[in-house]
Structures are given as structure tokens and as C-alpha cells.
């Protein structure tokens, strides 16, 4: 990778220092000047064209020399790319795990398109799915699992338009927030869903109202004109907004409200005040938009990020490791014997780790749904199988402290 970076930097410097563009521009200027001269006095055409011959030829020769250097740099850069990213065919997989789950794949694609705001593309995609369905629905096949039926119902729900309308609402609110600096639709949505948000422990409504206060307070400084609750912006408009809206937040956010109102005294030198970080945050709109998207999707029972995007990205990260594993297994003529776990560690980023992992300190094995972690009264946690093996159905001593307990006193830990 270092060699590729060096070739890239060398090629970039060569292109920046190249005189080809200047030579081309100089040739164009000479030709335009000659054209104007001939247009003004056609009798000088032969003399003017004769004078152009040597300068144009010299310019072309200079450009050709520069192009040779550029082509040489491109060839070296291409060879470095080929050396680093070797063209190897991917291993063939005779078994496609998703071949028997077309409804699951279709739903993932449709939901991804809706999440991205591609409503017309999603509508066309769903219409094509509907057109491929048989006109008459046959009787349920006994071999079809309930999971398959549920997946089909999920696709039907997407096709019904309900989720499409929800995402259309979300994108309308995000457009108003990001492009128009208009927080009113987002605040209205948060108020309508206040109880559901509070049940989740979300502070989205207060964060939106606080940003509204800040934008009103600093509107004149940031060039934000009428796009919110009133025709005016500034400290007085912000104070009036605080009187009307912050009453419901005082019991839970008294300290934050006091900070906002206290900043009024530092209006002349706000940038040197302790409140500078609150009132001068360039990423405030992007941060609140991300929070709104996360809470909106959560109330729909969906993750904030597209599962299709996450799966594709995780697959791309894991592909080199799995390809190397496949090569080793093929060389040693071994098989993948584990069904529910990978035989190697995949270095995924922390944001892609969705399940907590607990390794039993006694058995040194990872806990599973069938062998969950159990916490004893003393607070130490071991796997259920280790608990059964140590206790044998009666009181036993904790392997990490002197306390004794009975297996029925242990509690399952939910990760």
C-alpha cells in the first residue's frame, strides 16, 4: 500500500507541474489572434499562417514530451494497482443461503431504497415484484415455514405504502431542517410522539427546542433569517420562545435551561464566554438530523442504518479474510464444521458489533442462548453449564469469592 501511495503522490505532482495545459492555452491564443488578424485584413492570411507554422509545431512537440511523462507515470501507477489488487476469481459457492428466501432479499432491497429516499425506484421495484406474483394465490403448502409467511407479510406491508409514507414524512422533515433551517416540522413530530420518545428515554424534543432557541439567539450573527417561529431573530425572540416552550422541560432539564437563559448576559462577548461551545457548534444541524433519523426509525421498529448497507459493507470487509480461509481449507483439504459461528475472527468496526459477547471465566467458552450467562448473589457471572457442573444441584462456593449460594438463586444476565 505504501508503494501505491508513493506512485499516486508522484503522479499527482507530475500532473500539477506539467506545462501541457499552458502550452495548449498558448496555442489556442495564437490561433485566435491569427483568426482575428485574418478577419481584419484577409490579404495578410498567407503571411499570418506562415508565421504560425514554427510556434505551433514547437508547442505540439512540447505537449508530446509532456504527455510521454504523464503516460509513463500512469503506467507505473497502474502496475502498482495491479500488484496490490490482484485479479483473482472469487471461489464458487454451490450453496446460496438466500436462494430460498426471495421475500427477505426483496424486502431488504425495498427498505434500502425507501431509506435512501428513492421512492420512485422503490415503487417500480415493488410493482415488478407484484407483477411476478401468480394471479391466483394457492393454498398454503405444509412445507412452508411460518418464518417464510412472516417475510411475505413484511413485503406486503412495504407494498401497502404505509412505510413509504412514513419515510416520505421523515425526508420532508429532514429537508426542512437541513436546507431551510426550519425546525418546526421536527418539533411537531417530536411532540406528537412525546410519550413514545420518553418511554425510550429520548431527549429529542428538548434538543430540538434548545437548537431552536440557539438559532433564534444567534440568527443575526449566522445570517439565519425568517425560517422559524417568528418574523424576527435575536435575543429577544429567543427569550420569548423560551417563555413559551421551556415550561414543560424545566422539571427534567432545569440546568440546561438555566445555561441557555444565563447566556443572555454574555451576548456582547459570547465567543469568549463559558457558553461558546453551546452557541457556536457548526455541526449542530447535522447532529440533530442524525438524532432525529435514529429516533424516527426506532419508533418504526427499524435500525437507523440500512441493514442492506451494513450487510454489504461487512461482507466487503470480511471477504479478504474469508477468501484466505477458503484457500487454506482447499490446500489442507479441510471443511468448515461450525454451523452458527465463523472459524476465524472478522475485524469489523465497533459500530458493526451489535451483540455483546461474554466468555465464561470457568469454562473459557463463549456463552450462547442455550448456555446463557448466570449471575450469582455475590455478583460474579459464569455460564449456566459451569453453574450446573459446580453446584450439582446443591449449595456451592463461588469460584471467585468465599460466598456460597444455591443454583436457583442465580439470575440470567441479558446482554
VEXLUM-647974 format. One line per field, with one value per residue (C-alpha): z negated, x negated, y negated; residue in three letters. Coordinates in steps of 0.1 Angstrom, whole numbers, padded with zeros to 4 digits. Layout:
VEXLUM-647974
c3: c(Z/...)
c1: c(X/...)
c2: c(Y/...)
r: c(ALA/...)
end
This chain:
VEXLUM-647974
c3: c(0000/-0007/0028/0043/0022/0034/0070/0065/0050/0077/0105/0088/0085/0121/0133/0113/0126/0162/0188/0212/0202/0205/0239/0251/0239/0256/0289/0286/0280/0311/0333/0321/0326/0361/0369/0357/0379/0410/0403/0401/0432/0455/0476/0447/0445/0461/0441/0408/0414/0423/0390/0371/0385/0363/0330/0334/0342/0312/0290/0302/0297/0261/0254/0268/0245/0215/0225/0226/0189/0180/0197/0180/0146/0154/0164/0132/0111/0130/0123/0086/0086/0103/0079/0049/0061/0079/0102/0086/0093/0063/0051/0063/0038/0047/0019/0018/-0017/-0004/0026/0005/-0009/0020/-0001/-0026/0001/0018/-0015/-0022/0012/0010/-0025/-0015/0014/-0009/-0035/-0008/0003/0038/0036/0074/0078/0048/0062/0096/0078/0057/0087/0106/0076/0076/0114/0109/0084/0096/0102/0080/0046/0040/0007/-0018/-0013/-0046/-0039/-0040/-0074/-0095/-0090/-0052/-0057/-0080/-0055/-0028/-0051/-0056/-0019/-0016/-0043/-0024/0008/-0011/-0011/-0049/-0053/-0022/-0036/-0069/-0051/-0029/-0061/-0075/-0044/-0043/-0079/-0072/-0041/-0061/-0089/-0067/-0038/-0052/-0088/-0098/-0130/-0133/-0115/-0135/-0168/-0159/-0152/-0185/-0204/-0187/-0197/-0231/-0252/-0229/-0230/-0267/-0271/-0252/-0274/-0244/-0249/-0212/-0218/-0242/-0219/-0190/-0211/-0225/-0190/-0181/-0209/-0198/-0162/-0173/-0197/-0171/-0140/-0132/-0136/-0114/-0087/-0095/-0086/-0089/-0088/-0122/-0147/-0142/-0117/-0139/-0153/-0181/-0219/-0225/-0201/-0218/-0252/-0241/-0227/-0260/-0280/-0257/-0252/-0281/-0308/-0301/-0302/-0334/-0357/-0337/-0322/-0346/-0345/-0307/-0306/-0331/-0309/-0279/-0296/-0315/-0282/-0277/-0300/-0278/-0245/-0237/-0241/-0236/-0218/-0249/-0274/-0290/-0267/-0235/-0228/-0231/-0208/-0183/-0170/-0132/-0132/-0153/-0123/-0112/-0147/-0154/-0120/-0128/-0162/-0146/-0120/-0147/-0168/-0138/-0127/-0162/-0166/-0134/-0148/-0124/-0128/-0120/-0093/-0063/-0070/-0034/-0035/-0068/-0053/-0021/-0039/-0065/-0037/-0018/-0049/-0056/-0020/-0021/-0053/-0041/-0008/-0026/-0048/-0017/-0001/-0032/-0036/0000/-0003/-0035/-0023/-0054/-0058/-0078/-0106/-0126/-0117/-0138/-0141/-0119/-0123/-0121/-0136/-0113/-0121/-0119/-0132/-0166/-0151/-0134/-0167/-0177/-0202/-0234/-0240/-0273/-0278/-0309/-0332/-0343/-0311/-0289/-0264/-0248/-0262/-0238/-0240/-0251/-0276/-0289/-0315/-0351/-0379/-0414/-0445/-0451/-0417/-0398/-0365/-0349/-0322/-0330/-0322/-0346/-0372/-0369/-0369/-0400/-0421/-0412/-0423/-0458/-0475/-0463/-0468/-0442/-0424/-0428/-0464/-0497/-0493/-0490/-0471/-0456/-0418/-0420/-0434/-0402/-0377/-0339/-0325/-0294/-0272)
c1: c(0000/-0029/-0043/-0008/-0007/-0041/-0032/0000/-0018/-0045/-0018/0001/-0030/-0039/-0004/-0004/-0038/-0030/-0032/-0008/0022/0003/-0010/0025/0038/0009/0016/0053/0044/0021/0048/0074/0051/0043/0080/0087/0058/0071/0107/0095/0073/0078/0048/0024/0037/0007/-0018/0001/0004/-0033/-0043/-0021/-0039/-0070/-0054/-0025/-0049/-0071/-0040/-0029/-0064/-0064/-0029/-0040/-0070/-0048/-0023/-0051/-0060/-0023/-0018/-0049/-0035/-0001/-0017/-0037/-0006/0014/-0013/-0013/0025/0023/-0004/0016/0051/0045/0073/0084/0117/0139/0144/0176/0203/0226/0250/0267/0282/0305/0318/0347/0355/0365/0390/0363/0340/0368/0378/0342/0338/0371/0364/0330/0344/0370/0344/0324/0354/0355/0393/0399/0373/0387/0422/0411/0392/0422/0445/0423/0424/0462/0464/0443/0468/0493/0528/0544/0530/0527/0534/0506/0480/0475/0438/0437/0425/0441/0409/0414/0450/0439/0414/0441/0463/0434/0431/0468/0466/0439/0461/0491/0475/0476/0438/0433/0455/0435/0402/0416/0425/0391/0374/0397/0387/0350/0352/0368/0342/0311/0320/0344/0332/0368/0372/0410/0419/0393/0405/0442/0434/0415/0445/0469/0447/0437/0448/0431/0399/0400/0405/0373/0355/0350/0344/0350/0378/0358/0327/0348/0363/0328/0314/0344/0336/0299/0308/0331/0305/0276/0298/0285/0249/0253/0274/0304/0335/0372/0374/0388/0414/0414/0405/0376/0345/0322/0320/0355/0371/0352/0363/0399/0396/0381/0410/0435/0418/0394/0420/0426/0388/0379/0386/0361/0337/0336/0298/0297/0325/0306/0275/0294/0310/0279/0261/0281/0257/0228/0244/0217/0188/0204/0173/0152/0178/0182/0212/0192/0194/0232/0239/0211/0215/0211/0223/0255/0278/0261/0261/0298/0307/0288/0306/0340/0333/0323/0354/0377/0365/0366/0403/0408/0390/0361/0324/0311/0288/0299/0294/0286/0258/0245/0245/0228/0201/0195/0193/0168/0146/0149/0143/0104/0103/0129/0111/0078/0097/0111/0077/0062/0090/0087/0049/0053/0084/0104/0140/0159/0175/0191/0226/0235/0201/0172/0139/0119/0122/0135/0121/0154/0155/0170/0202/0209/0208/0244/0242/0223/0200/0194/0168/0172/0142/0146/0150/0133/0162/0184/0220/0249/0287/0287/0258/0265/0245/0258/0251/0248/0259/0223/0223/0199/0211/0204/0220/0251/0233/0204/0230/0247/0213/0201/0233/0246/0280/0270/0253/0218/0190/0184/0151/0140/0151/0160/0197/0220/0253/0278/0282/0318/0306/0287/0302/0299/0280/0294/0266)
c2: c(0000/-0023/-0019/-0027/-0058/-0069/-0064/-0083/-0112/-0112/-0111/-0139/-0161/-0154/-0164/-0196/-0206/-0197/-0225/-0209/-0229/-0261/-0250/-0242/-0275/-0294/-0276/-0285/-0321/-0322/-0307/-0331/-0360/-0348/-0344/-0380/-0393/-0375/-0386/-0422/-0420/-0389/-0399/-0390/-0354/-0337/-0357/-0351/-0314/-0311/-0328/-0303/-0272/-0271/-0283/-0257/-0229/-0238/-0239/-0204/-0190/-0203/-0188/-0154/-0154/-0162/-0135/-0109/-0117/-0116/-0082/-0069/-0079/-0064/-0031/-0029/-0037/-0011/0015/0006/0011/0044/0056/0047/0057/0089/0101/0134/0151/0154/0190/0207/0213/0242/0233/0199/0194/0167/0186/0199/0165/0143/0124/0115/0102/0082/0066/0056/0040/0022/0009/-0003/-0022/-0038/-0047/-0064/-0084/-0067/-0065/-0062/-0035/-0016/-0019/-0004/0024/0033/0031/0056/0079/0077/0084/0116/0130/0156/0141/0168/0175/0212/0230/0229/0256/0275/0275/0236/0224/0197/0176/0176/0165/0137/0125/0124/0104/0080/0074/0069/0043/0024/0027/0013/-0022/-0027/-0025/-0046/-0073/-0072/-0076/-0104/-0122/-0117/-0131/-0161/-0169/-0164/-0186/-0214/-0210/-0209/-0230/-0256/-0257/-0251/-0230/-0234/-0201/-0181/-0197/-0190/-0153/-0150/-0165/-0141/-0112/-0125/-0096/-0070/-0090/-0094/-0057/-0052/-0077/-0101/-0138/-0146/-0171/-0191/-0190/-0203/-0231/-0240/-0243/-0264/-0288/-0289/-0296/-0324/-0338/-0337/-0341/-0376/-0365/-0334/-0350/-0329/-0350/-0341/-0304/-0295/-0305/-0343/-0370/-0382/-0366/-0377/-0375/-0390/-0365/-0337/-0348/-0350/-0315/-0302/-0316/-0298/-0265/-0257/-0254/-0217/-0209/-0227/-0196/-0174/-0199/-0228/-0230/-0232/-0258/-0279/-0278/-0289/-0318/-0327/-0332/-0364/-0382/-0373/-0385/-0411/-0387/-0353/-0338/-0344/-0332/-0298/-0292/-0294/-0257/-0256/-0286/-0280/-0245/-0242/-0206/-0212/-0208/-0175/-0162/-0168/-0154/-0122/-0120/-0126/-0099/-0074/-0081/-0081/-0047/-0034/-0042/-0022/0007/0002/-0004/-0038/-0024/-0003/0034/0040/0013/0028/0064/0053/0033/0060/0086/0064/0062/0099/0110/0110/0130/0155/0158/0166/0191/0208/0210/0226/0250/0260/0266/0286/0304/0295/0285/0258/0278/0250/0240/0210/0192/0183/0202/0170/0135/0108/0073/0054/0017/0012/-0003/0030/0051/0054/0083/0084/0113/0130/0157/0178/0174/0210/0230/0203/0208/0181/0181/0188/0187/0223/0217/0181/0162/0165/0140/0154/0134/0124/0106/0129/0143/0177/0197/0219/0251/0241/0233/0267/0285/0267/0269/0304/0292/0281/0252/0245/0220/0193/0200/0164/0154/0172/0167/0197/0199/0222/0225/0214/0180/0173/0149/0149/0120/0103/0090)
r: c(UNK/UNK/UNK/UNK/UNK/UNK/UNK/UNK/UNK/UNK/UNK/UNK/UNK/UNK/UNK/UNK/UNK/UNK/UNK/UNK/UNK/UNK/UNK/UNK/UNK/UNK/UNK/UNK/UNK/UNK/UNK/UNK/UNK/UNK/UNK/UNK/UNK/UNK/UNK/UNK/UNK/UNK/UNK/UNK/UNK/UNK/UNK/UNK/UNK/UNK/UNK/UNK/UNK/UNK/UNK/UNK/UNK/UNK/UNK/UNK/UNK/UNK/UNK/UNK/UNK/UNK/UNK/UNK/UNK/UNK/UNK/UNK/UNK/UNK/UNK/UNK/UNK/UNK/UNK/UNK/UNK/UNK/UNK/UNK/UNK/UNK/UNK/UNK/UNK/UNK/UNK/UNK/UNK/UNK/UNK/UNK/UNK/UNK/UNK/UNK/UNK/UNK/UNK/UNK/UNK/UNK/UNK/UNK/UNK/UNK/UNK/UNK/UNK/UNK/UNK/UNK/UNK/UNK/UNK/UNK/UNK/UNK/UNK/UNK/UNK/UNK/UNK/UNK/UNK/UNK/UNK/UNK/UNK/UNK/UNK/UNK/UNK/UNK/UNK/UNK/UNK/UNK/UNK/UNK/UNK/UNK/UNK/UNK/UNK/UNK/UNK/UNK/UNK/UNK/UNK/UNK/UNK/UNK/UNK/UNK/UNK/UNK/UNK/UNK/UNK/UNK/UNK/UNK/UNK/UNK/UNK/UNK/UNK/UNK/UNK/UNK/UNK/UNK/UNK/UNK/UNK/UNK/UNK/UNK/UNK/UNK/UNK/UNK/UNK/UNK/UNK/UNK/UNK/UNK/UNK/UNK/UNK/UNK/UNK/UNK/UNK/UNK/UNK/UNK/UNK/UNK/UNK/UNK/UNK/UNK/UNK/UNK/UNK/UNK/UNK/UNK/UNK/UNK/UNK/UNK/UNK/UNK/UNK/UNK/UNK/UNK/UNK/UNK/UNK/UNK/UNK/UNK/UNK/UNK/UNK/UNK/UNK/UNK/UNK/UNK/UNK/UNK/UNK/UNK/UNK/UNK/UNK/UNK/UNK/UNK/UNK/UNK/UNK/UNK/UNK/UNK/UNK/UNK/UNK/UNK/UNK/UNK/UNK/UNK/UNK/UNK/UNK/UNK/UNK/UNK/UNK/UNK/UNK/UNK/UNK/UNK/UNK/UNK/UNK/UNK/UNK/UNK/UNK/UNK/UNK/UNK/UNK/UNK/UNK/UNK/UNK/UNK/UNK/UNK/UNK/UNK/UNK/UNK/UNK/UNK/UNK/UNK/UNK/UNK/UNK/UNK/UNK/UNK/UNK/UNK/UNK/UNK/UNK/UNK/UNK/UNK/UNK/UNK/UNK/UNK/UNK/UNK/UNK/UNK/UNK/UNK/UNK/UNK/UNK/UNK/UNK/UNK/UNK/UNK/UNK/UNK/UNK/UNK/UNK/UNK/UNK/UNK/UNK/UNK/UNK/UNK/UNK/UNK/UNK/UNK/UNK/UNK/UNK/UNK/UNK/UNK/UNK/UNK/UNK/UNK/UNK/UNK/UNK/UNK/UNK/UNK/UNK/UNK/UNK/UNK/UNK/UNK/UNK/UNK/UNK/UNK/UNK/UNK/UNK/UNK/UNK/UNK/UNK/UNK/UNK/UNK/UNK/UNK/UNK/UNK/UNK/UNK/UNK/UNK/UNK/UNK/UNK/UNK/UNK/UNK/UNK/UNK/UNK/UNK/UNK/UNK/UNK/UNK/UNK/UNK/UNK/UNK/UNK/UNK/UNK)
end
